Amino acid sequence: MIKVVRGNPTPEELAAALAVVQARAAAVADRPSGAPVPPDSWADPARVARDRLPAPGPTAWSRTYWPS
């Protein structure tokens, strides 16, 4: 059961939210029991490092953790 606790969604917004919930539930139901759950790629820390490597040079040491 889904309950709206805040706001006043339109019928279209409610239908869209329910479609997402149903699709997610169907995907979980189709997975064989005991199968490992693959990790979400957006939460992978390596994703950050792939795109943000510091440029080599005399000031590269200052950008090794979180480059700007």
PDB file of N, CA, C and O in Angstrom:
ATOM      1  N   MET A   1       0.835  -1.167   0.000  1.00  0.00           N
ATOM      2  CA  MET A   1       0.000   0.000   0.000  1.00  0.00           C
ATOM      3  C   MET A   1       0.885   1.236   0.000  1.00  0.00           C
ATOM      4  O   MET A   1       1.896   1.277   0.701  1.00  0.00           O
ATOM      5  N   ILE A   2       0.520   2.223  -0.765  1.00  0.00           N
ATOM      6  CA  ILE A   2       1.248   3.479  -0.838  1.00  0.00           C
ATOM      7  C   ILE A   2       0.337   4.581  -0.337  1.00  0.00           C
ATOM      8  O   ILE A   2      -0.842   4.651  -0.685  1.00  0.00           O
ATOM      9  N   LYS A   3       0.920   5.448   0.500  1.00  0.00           N
ATOM     10  CA  LYS A   3       0.143   6.515   1.098  1.00  0.00           C
ATOM     11  C   LYS A   3       0.867   7.843   0.878  1.00  0.00           C
ATOM     12  O   LYS A   3       2.066   7.934   1.142  1.00  0.00           O
ATOM     13  N   VAL A   4       0.183   8.847   0.413  1.00  0.00           N
ATOM     14  CA  VAL A   4       0.743  10.179   0.248  1.00  0.00           C
ATOM     15  C   VAL A   4       0.601  10.891   1.583  1.00  0.00           C
ATOM     16  O   VAL A   4      -0.508  11.095   2.077  1.00  0.00           O
ATOM     17  N   VAL A   5       1.740  11.268   2.164  1.00  0.00           N
ATOM     18  CA  VAL A   5       1.691  11.901   3.482  1.00  0.00           C
ATOM     19  C   VAL A   5       1.855  13.411   3.417  1.00  0.00           C
ATOM     20  O   VAL A   5       1.495  14.109   4.365  1.00  0.00           O
ATOM     21  N   ARG A   6       2.387  13.926   2.327  1.00  0.00           N
ATOM     22  CA  ARG A   6       2.525  15.373   2.170  1.00  0.00           C
ATOM     23  C   ARG A   6       2.270  15.745   0.731  1.00  0.00           C
ATOM     24  O   ARG A   6       2.545  14.975  -0.189  1.00  0.00           O
ATOM     25  N   GLY A   7       1.745  16.924   0.553  1.00  0.00           N
ATOM     26  CA  GLY A   7       1.517  17.412  -0.800  1.00  0.00           C
ATOM     27  C   GLY A   7       0.189  16.956  -1.356  1.00  0.00           C
ATOM     28  O   GLY A   7      -0.572  16.243  -0.704  1.00  0.00           O
ATOM     29  N   ASN A   8      -0.064  17.374  -2.548  1.00  0.00           N
ATOM     30  CA  ASN A   8      -1.291  17.033  -3.238  1.00  0.00           C
ATOM     31  C   ASN A   8      -0.939  16.681  -4.685  1.00  0.00           C
ATOM     32  O   ASN A   8      -1.072  17.524  -5.572  1.00  0.00           O
ATOM     33  N   PRO A   9      -0.492  15.448  -4.934  1.00  0.00           N
ATOM     34  CA  PRO A   9      -0.075  15.102  -6.285  1.00  0.00           C
ATOM     35  C   PRO A   9      -1.252  15.041  -7.252  1.00  0.00           C
ATOM     36  O   PRO A   9      -2.370  14.678  -6.887  1.00  0.00           O
ATOM     37  N   THR A  10      -0.962  15.407  -8.489  1.00  0.00           N
ATOM     38  CA  THR A  10      -1.982  15.277  -9.527  1.00  0.00           C
ATOM     39  C   THR A  10      -2.127  13.796  -9.863  1.00  0.00           C
ATOM     40  O   THR A  10      -1.246  13.001  -9.535  1.00  0.00           O
ATOM     41  N   PRO A  11      -3.213  13.419 -10.504  1.00  0.00           N
ATOM     42  CA  PRO A  11      -3.351  12.008 -10.894  1.00  0.00           C
ATOM     43  C   PRO A  11      -2.201  11.535 -11.790  1.00  0.00           C
ATOM     44  O   PRO A  11      -1.793  10.377 -11.708  1.00  0.00           O
ATOM     45  N   GLU A  12      -1.678  12.422 -12.642  1.00  0.00           N
ATOM     46  CA  GLU A  12      -0.565  12.053 -13.526  1.00  0.00           C
ATOM     47  C   GLU A  12       0.706  11.798 -12.721  1.00  0.00           C
ATOM     48  O   GLU A  12       1.429  10.839 -12.990  1.00  0.00           O
ATOM     49  N   GLU A  13       0.984  12.664 -11.721  1.00  0.00           N
ATOM     50  CA  GLU A  13       2.166  12.479 -10.892  1.00  0.00           C
ATOM     51  C   GLU A  13       2.070  11.196 -10.074  1.00  0.00           C
ATOM     52  O   GLU A  13       3.056  10.474  -9.926  1.00  0.00           O
ATOM     53  N   LEU A  14       0.909  10.919  -9.556  1.00  0.00           N
ATOM     54  CA  LEU A  14       0.705   9.708  -8.784  1.00  0.00           C
ATOM     55  C   LEU A  14       0.857   8.465  -9.662  1.00  0.00           C
ATOM     56  O   LEU A  14       1.451   7.471  -9.244  1.00  0.00           O
ATOM     57  N   ALA A  15       0.320   8.528 -10.873  1.00  0.00           N
ATOM     58  CA  ALA A  15       0.448   7.399 -11.807  1.00  0.00           C
ATOM     59  C   ALA A  15       1.911   7.168 -12.177  1.00  0.00           C
ATOM     60  O   ALA A  15       2.346   6.021 -12.281  1.00  0.00           O
ATOM     61  N   ALA A  16       2.675   8.242 -12.377  1.00  0.00           N
ATOM     62  CA  ALA A  16       4.093   8.101 -12.712  1.00  0.00           C
ATOM     63  C   ALA A  16       4.863   7.474 -11.556  1.00  0.00           C
ATOM     64  O   ALA A  16       5.699   6.598 -11.772  1.00  0.00           O
ATOM     65  N   ALA A  17       4.589   7.914 -10.338  1.00  0.00           N
ATOM     66  CA  ALA A  17       5.268   7.346  -9.171  1.00  0.00           C
ATOM     67  C   ALA A  17       4.920   5.874  -8.996  1.00  0.00           C
ATOM     68  O   ALA A  17       5.793   5.062  -8.690  1.00  0.00           O
ATOM     69  N   LEU A  18       3.680   5.532  -9.184  1.00  0.00           N
ATOM     70  CA  LEU A  18       3.275   4.134  -9.051  1.00  0.00           C
ATOM     71  C   LEU A  18       3.877   3.269 -10.146  1.00  0.00           C
ATOM     72  O   LEU A  18       4.211   2.111  -9.898  1.00  0.00           O
ATOM     73  N   ALA A  19       4.021   3.804 -11.343  1.00  0.00           N
ATOM     74  CA  ALA A  19       4.648   3.049 -12.438  1.00  0.00           C
ATOM     75  C   ALA A  19       6.096   2.718 -12.102  1.00  0.00           C
ATOM     76  O   ALA A  19       6.567   1.617 -12.383  1.00  0.00           O
ATOM     77  N   VAL A  20       6.795   3.664 -11.505  1.00  0.00           N
ATOM     78  CA  VAL A  20       8.186   3.417 -11.113  1.00  0.00           C
ATOM     79  C   VAL A  20       8.253   2.351 -10.027  1.00  0.00           C
ATOM     80  O   VAL A  20       9.098   1.458 -10.089  1.00  0.00           O
ATOM     81  N   VAL A  21       7.386   2.433  -9.050  1.00  0.00           N
ATOM     82  CA  VAL A  21       7.373   1.452  -7.961  1.00  0.00           C
ATOM     83  C   VAL A  21       7.036   0.068  -8.502  1.00  0.00           C
ATOM     84  O   VAL A  21       7.657  -0.916  -8.099  1.00  0.00           O
ATOM     85  N   GLN A  22       6.075  -0.025  -9.395  1.00  0.00           N
ATOM     86  CA  GLN A  22       5.704  -1.317  -9.967  1.00  0.00           C
ATOM     87  C   GLN A  22       6.822  -1.895 -10.823  1.00  0.00           C
ATOM     88  O   GLN A  22       7.068  -3.100 -10.782  1.00  0.00           O
ATOM     89  N   ALA A  23       7.498  -1.059 -11.596  1.00  0.00           N
ATOM     90  CA  ALA A  23       8.605  -1.538 -12.427  1.00  0.00           C
ATOM     91  C   ALA A  23       9.740  -2.052 -11.557  1.00  0.00           C
ATOM     92  O   ALA A  23      10.352  -3.076 -11.862  1.00  0.00           O
ATOM     93  N   ARG A  24      10.015  -1.346 -10.485  1.00  0.00           N
ATOM     94  CA  ARG A  24      11.081  -1.765  -9.571  1.00  0.00           C
ATOM     95  C   ARG A  24      10.716  -3.089  -8.886  1.00  0.00           C
ATOM     96  O   ARG A  24      11.561  -3.973  -8.740  1.00  0.00           O
ATOM     97  N   ALA A  25       9.468  -3.214  -8.476  1.00  0.00           N
ATOM     98  CA  ALA A  25       9.025  -4.453  -7.836  1.00  0.00           C
ATOM     99  C   ALA A  25       9.067  -5.625  -8.815  1.00  0.00           C
ATOM    100  O   ALA A  25       9.422  -6.740  -8.432  1.00  0.00           O
ATOM    101  N   ALA A  26       8.709  -5.379 -10.070  1.00  0.00           N
ATOM    102  CA  ALA A  26       8.748  -6.443 -11.081  1.00  0.00           C
ATOM    103  C   ALA A  26      10.182  -6.878 -11.350  1.00  0.00           C
ATOM    104  O   ALA A  26      10.437  -8.065 -11.555  1.00  0.00           O
ATOM    105  N   ALA A  27      11.131  -5.928 -11.354  1.00  0.00           N
ATOM    106  CA  ALA A  27      12.524  -6.273 -11.587  1.00  0.00           C
ATOM    107  C   ALA A  27      13.077  -7.124 -10.447  1.00  0.00           C
ATOM    108  O   ALA A  27      13.853  -8.050 -10.682  1.00  0.00           O
ATOM    109  N   VAL A  28      12.684  -6.814  -9.226  1.00  0.00           N
ATOM    110  CA  VAL A  28      13.141  -7.600  -8.079  1.00  0.00           C
ATOM    111  C   VAL A  28      12.496  -8.982  -8.105  1.00  0.00           C
ATOM    112  O   VAL A  28      13.148  -9.971  -7.771  1.00  0.00           O
ATOM    113  N   ALA A  29      11.241  -9.064  -8.491  1.00  0.00           N
ATOM    114  CA  ALA A  29      10.542 -10.352  -8.519  1.00  0.00           C
ATOM    115  C   ALA A  29      11.091 -11.264  -9.604  1.00  0.00           C
ATOM    116  O   ALA A  29      11.061 -12.486  -9.455  1.00  0.00           O
ATOM    117  N   ASP A  30      11.593 -10.689 -10.697  1.00  0.00           N
ATOM    118  CA  ASP A  30      12.120 -11.503 -11.794  1.00  0.00           C
ATOM    119  C   ASP A  30      13.510 -12.054 -11.508  1.00  0.00           C
ATOM    120  O   ASP A  30      13.946 -13.001 -12.164  1.00  0.00           O
ATOM    121  N   ARG A  31      14.203 -11.477 -10.544  1.00  0.00           N
ATOM    122  CA  ARG A  31      15.555 -11.929 -10.221  1.00  0.00           C
ATOM    123  C   ARG A  31      15.463 -13.261  -9.483  1.00  0.00           C
ATOM    124  O   ARG A  31      14.643 -13.411  -8.577  1.00  0.00           O
ATOM    125  N   PRO A  32      16.296 -14.229  -9.860  1.00  0.00           N
ATOM    126  CA  PRO A  32      16.269 -15.518  -9.155  1.00  0.00           C
ATOM    127  C   PRO A  32      16.664 -15.338  -7.690  1.00  0.00           C
ATOM    128  O   PRO A  32      17.493 -14.493  -7.353  1.00  0.00           O
ATOM    129  N   SER A  33      16.060 -16.140  -6.840  1.00  0.00           N
ATOM    130  CA  SER A  33      16.372 -16.031  -5.416  1.00  0.00           C
ATOM    131  C   SER A  33      17.805 -16.498  -5.181  1.00  0.00           C
ATOM    132  O   SER A  33      18.269 -17.465  -5.786  1.00  0.00           O
ATOM    133  N   GLY A  34      18.484 -15.801  -4.302  1.00  0.00           N
ATOM    134  CA  GLY A  34      19.868 -16.151  -4.001  1.00  0.00           C
ATOM    135  C   GLY A  34      20.872 -15.507  -4.938  1.00  0.00           C
ATOM    136  O   GLY A  34      22.079 -15.618  -4.724  1.00  0.00           O
ATOM    137  N   ALA A  35      20.390 -14.837  -5.971  1.00  0.00           N
ATOM    138  CA  ALA A  35      21.311 -14.176  -6.899  1.00  0.00           C
ATOM    139  C   ALA A  35      21.882 -12.936  -6.225  1.00  0.00           C
ATOM    140  O   ALA A  35      21.164 -12.211  -5.536  1.00  0.00           O
ATOM    141  N   PRO A  36      23.176 -12.693  -6.425  1.00  0.00           N
ATOM    142  CA  PRO A  36      23.764 -11.500  -5.801  1.00  0.00           C
ATOM    143  C   PRO A  36      23.214 -10.225  -6.428  1.00  0.00           C
ATOM    144  O   PRO A  36      22.938 -10.175  -7.626  1.00  0.00           O
ATOM    145  N   VAL A  37      23.062  -9.211  -5.610  1.00  0.00           N
ATOM    146  CA  VAL A  37      22.556  -7.927  -6.076  1.00  0.00           C
ATOM    147  C   VAL A  37      23.738  -7.107  -6.592  1.00  0.00           C
ATOM    148  O   VAL A  37      24.668  -6.833  -5.835  1.00  0.00           O
ATOM    149  N   PRO A  38      23.719  -6.708  -7.871  1.00  0.00           N
ATOM    150  CA  PRO A  38      24.841  -5.917  -8.376  1.00  0.00           C
ATOM    151  C   PRO A  38      24.841  -4.525  -7.737  1.00  0.00           C
ATOM    152  O   PRO A  38      23.775  -3.943  -7.533  1.00  0.00           O
ATOM    153  N   PRO A  39      26.013  -3.988  -7.421  1.00  0.00           N
ATOM    154  CA  PRO A  39      26.051  -2.656  -6.808  1.00  0.00           C
ATOM    155  C   PRO A  39      25.667  -1.589  -7.826  1.00  0.00           C
ATOM    156  O   PRO A  39      25.900  -1.744  -9.025  1.00  0.00           O
ATOM    157  N   ASP A  40      25.082  -0.518  -7.338  1.00  0.00           N
ATOM    158  CA  ASP A  40      24.729   0.585  -8.216  1.00  0.00           C
ATOM    159  C   ASP A  40      25.995   1.291  -8.663  1.00  0.00           C
ATOM    160  O   ASP A  40      26.877   1.566  -7.848  1.00  0.00           O
ATOM    161  N   SER A  41      26.091   1.587  -9.951  1.00  0.00           N
ATOM    162  CA  SER A  41      27.305   2.203 -10.472  1.00  0.00           C
ATOM    163  C   SER A  41      27.457   3.644 -10.009  1.00  0.00           C
ATOM    164  O   SER A  41      28.582   4.138  -9.940  1.00  0.00           O
ATOM    165  N   TRP A  42      26.384   4.326  -9.693  1.00  0.00           N
ATOM    166  CA  TRP A  42      26.503   5.716  -9.266  1.00  0.00           C
ATOM    167  C   TRP A  42      27.158   5.831  -7.902  1.00  0.00           C
ATOM    168  O   TRP A  42      27.705   6.883  -7.571  1.00  0.00           O
ATOM    169  N   ALA A  43      27.115   4.778  -7.107  1.00  0.00           N
ATOM    170  CA  ALA A  43      27.717   4.807  -5.784  1.00  0.00           C
ATOM    171  C   ALA A  43      29.169   4.334  -5.793  1.00  0.00           C
ATOM    172  O   ALA A  43      29.814   4.322  -4.744  1.00  0.00           O
ATOM    173  N   ASP A  44      29.690   3.950  -6.939  1.00  0.00           N
ATOM    174  CA  ASP A  44      31.045   3.444  -7.047  1.00  0.00           C
ATOM    175  C   ASP A  44      32.052   4.581  -6.881  1.00  0.00           C
ATOM    176  O   ASP A  44      32.033   5.523  -7.674  1.00  0.00           O
ATOM    177  N   PRO A  45      32.937   4.525  -5.870  1.00  0.00           N
ATOM    178  CA  PRO A  45      33.913   5.599  -5.682  1.00  0.00           C
ATOM    179  C   PRO A  45      34.872   5.740  -6.859  1.00  0.00           C
ATOM    180  O   PRO A  45      35.410   6.825  -7.082  1.00  0.00           O
ATOM    181  N   ALA A  46      35.096   4.677  -7.608  1.00  0.00           N
ATOM    182  CA  ALA A  46      36.003   4.746  -8.752  1.00  0.00           C
ATOM    183  C   ALA A  46      35.442   5.639  -9.853  1.00  0.00           C
ATOM    184  O   ALA A  46      36.195   6.145 -10.684  1.00  0.00           O
ATOM    185  N   ARG A  47      34.137   5.833  -9.865  1.00  0.00           N
ATOM    186  CA  ARG A  47      33.524   6.683 -10.881  1.00  0.00           C
ATOM    187  C   ARG A  47      34.037   8.115 -10.772  1.00  0.00           C
ATOM    188  O   ARG A  47      34.248   8.780 -11.787  1.00  0.00           O
ATOM    189  N   VAL A  48      34.235   8.584  -9.562  1.00  0.00           N
ATOM    190  CA  VAL A  48      34.731   9.940  -9.350  1.00  0.00           C
ATOM    191  C   VAL A  48      36.159  10.053  -9.856  1.00  0.00           C
ATOM    192  O   VAL A  48      36.511  11.033 -10.513  1.00  0.00           O
ATOM    193  N   ALA A  49      36.981   9.062  -9.557  1.00  0.00           N
ATOM    194  CA  ALA A  49      38.389   9.113  -9.936  1.00  0.00           C
ATOM    195  C   ALA A  49      38.582   9.003 -11.447  1.00  0.00           C
ATOM    196  O   ALA A  49      39.564   9.522 -11.977  1.00  0.00           O
ATOM    197  N   ARG A  50      37.682   8.349 -12.137  1.00  0.00           N
ATOM    198  CA  ARG A  50      37.822   8.195 -13.586  1.00  0.00           C
ATOM    199  C   ARG A  50      37.806   9.524 -14.322  1.00  0.00           C
ATOM    200  O   ARG A  50      38.576   9.736 -15.259  1.00  0.00           O
ATOM    201  N   ASP A  51      36.935  10.406 -13.897  1.00  0.00           N
ATOM    202  CA  ASP A  51      36.749  11.655 -14.611  1.00  0.00           C
ATOM    203  C   ASP A  51      37.554  12.810 -14.046  1.00  0.00           C
ATOM    204  O   ASP A  51      37.688  13.836 -14.712  1.00  0.00           O
ATOM    205  N   ARG A  52      38.089  12.681 -12.852  1.00  0.00           N
ATOM    206  CA  ARG A  52      38.722  13.818 -12.189  1.00  0.00           C
ATOM    207  C   ARG A  52      40.168  13.539 -11.804  1.00  0.00           C
ATOM    208  O   ARG A  52      40.545  13.732 -10.648  1.00  0.00           O
ATOM    209  N   LEU A  53      40.967  13.097 -12.734  1.00  0.00           N
ATOM    210  CA  LEU A  53      42.361  12.875 -12.424  1.00  0.00           C
ATOM    211  C   LEU A  53      43.101  14.207 -12.447  1.00  0.00           C
ATOM    212  O   LEU A  53      42.866  15.030 -13.332  1.00  0.00           O
ATOM    213  N   PRO A  54      43.994  14.428 -11.482  1.00  0.00           N
ATOM    214  CA  PRO A  54      44.731  15.688 -11.485  1.00  0.00           C
ATOM    215  C   PRO A  54      45.727  15.735 -12.629  1.00  0.00           C
ATOM    216  O   PRO A  54      46.304  14.716 -13.011  1.00  0.00           O
ATOM    217  N   ALA A  55      45.921  16.913 -13.164  1.00  0.00           N
ATOM    218  CA  ALA A  55      46.907  17.092 -14.220  1.00  0.00           C
ATOM    219  C   ALA A  55      48.292  17.086 -13.587  1.00  0.00           C
ATOM    220  O   ALA A  55      48.484  17.682 -12.527  1.00  0.00           O
ATOM    221  N   PRO A  56      49.261  16.424 -14.216  1.00  0.00           N
ATOM    222  CA  PRO A  56      50.598  16.415 -13.642  1.00  0.00           C
ATOM    223  C   PRO A  56      51.210  17.813 -13.669  1.00  0.00           C
ATOM    224  O   PRO A  56      50.909  18.619 -14.550  1.00  0.00           O
ATOM    225  N   GLY A  57      52.053  18.082 -12.713  1.00  0.00           N
ATOM    226  CA  GLY A  57      52.717  19.372 -12.639  1.00  0.00           C
ATOM    227  C   GLY A  57      53.112  19.691 -11.222  1.00  0.00           C
ATOM    228  O   GLY A  57      52.863  18.892 -10.319  1.00  0.00           O
ATOM    229  N   PRO A  58      53.724  20.844 -11.003  1.00  0.00           N
ATOM    230  CA  PRO A  58      54.231  21.174  -9.675  1.00  0.00           C
ATOM    231  C   PRO A  58      53.144  21.356  -8.620  1.00  0.00           C
ATOM    232  O   PRO A  58      53.436  21.241  -7.430  1.00  0.00           O
ATOM    233  N   THR A  59      51.900  21.634  -9.013  1.00  0.00           N
ATOM    234  CA  THR A  59      50.830  21.807  -8.029  1.00  0.00           C
ATOM    235  C   THR A  59      49.865  20.627  -7.995  1.00  0.00           C
ATOM    236  O   THR A  59      48.791  20.721  -7.401  1.00  0.00           O
ATOM    237  N   ALA A  60      50.236  19.529  -8.621  1.00  0.00           N
ATOM    238  CA  ALA A  60      49.342  18.366  -8.669  1.00  0.00           C
ATOM    239  C   ALA A  60      49.104  17.774  -7.286  1.00  0.00           C
ATOM    240  O   ALA A  60      48.041  17.201  -7.047  1.00  0.00           O
ATOM    241  N   TRP A  61      50.057  17.895  -6.370  1.00  0.00           N
ATOM    242  CA  TRP A  61      49.903  17.321  -5.040  1.00  0.00           C
ATOM    243  C   TRP A  61      48.710  17.940  -4.310  1.00  0.00           C
ATOM    244  O   TRP A  61      48.081  17.283  -3.480  1.00  0.00           O
ATOM    245  N   SER A  62      48.394  19.207  -4.617  1.00  0.00           N
ATOM    246  CA  SER A  62      47.297  19.873  -3.915  1.00  0.00           C
ATOM    247  C   SER A  62      45.937  19.457  -4.448  1.00  0.00           C
ATOM    248  O   SER A  62      44.916  19.764  -3.834  1.00  0.00           O
ATOM    249  N   ARG A  63      45.905  18.767  -5.580  1.00  0.00           N
ATOM    250  CA  ARG A  63      44.631  18.360  -6.171  1.00  0.00           C
ATOM    251  C   ARG A  63      44.452  16.852  -6.160  1.00  0.00           C
ATOM    252  O   ARG A  63      43.625  16.330  -6.908  1.00  0.00           O
ATOM    253  N   THR A  64      45.189  16.153  -5.349  1.00  0.00           N
ATOM    254  CA  THR A  64      45.139  14.684  -5.398  1.00  0.00           C
ATOM    255  C   THR A  64      43.906  14.103  -4.740  1.00  0.00           C
ATOM    256  O   THR A  64      43.510  12.990  -5.083  1.00  0.00           O
ATOM    257  N   TYR A  65      43.277  14.812  -3.803  1.00  0.00           N
ATOM    258  CA  TYR A  65      42.108  14.248  -3.131  1.00  0.00           C
ATOM    259  C   TYR A  65      40.821  14.599  -3.850  1.00  0.00           C
ATOM    260  O   TYR A  65      40.173  13.693  -4.374  1.00  0.00           O
ATOM    261  N   TRP A  66      40.423  15.813  -3.907  1.00  0.00           N
ATOM    262  CA  TRP A  66      39.218  16.258  -4.603  1.00  0.00           C
ATOM    263  C   TRP A  66      39.576  17.407  -5.543  1.00  0.00           C
ATOM    264  O   TRP A  66      39.543  18.572  -5.146  1.00  0.00           O
ATOM    265  N   PRO A  67      39.915  17.079  -6.777  1.00  0.00           N
ATOM    266  CA  PRO A  67      40.269  18.154  -7.707  1.00  0.00           C
ATOM    267  C   PRO A  67      39.086  19.088  -7.962  1.00  0.00           C
ATOM    268  O   PRO A  67      37.929  18.670  -7.918  1.00  0.00           O
ATOM    269  N   SER A  68      39.387  20.324  -8.222  1.00  0.00           N
ATOM    270  CA  SER A  68      38.312  21.284  -8.470  1.00  0.00           C
ATOM    271  C   SER A  68      38.128  21.516  -9.949  1.00  0.00           C
ATOM    272  O   SER A  68      37.264  22.297 -10.348  1.00  0.00           O
TER     273      SER A  68
END
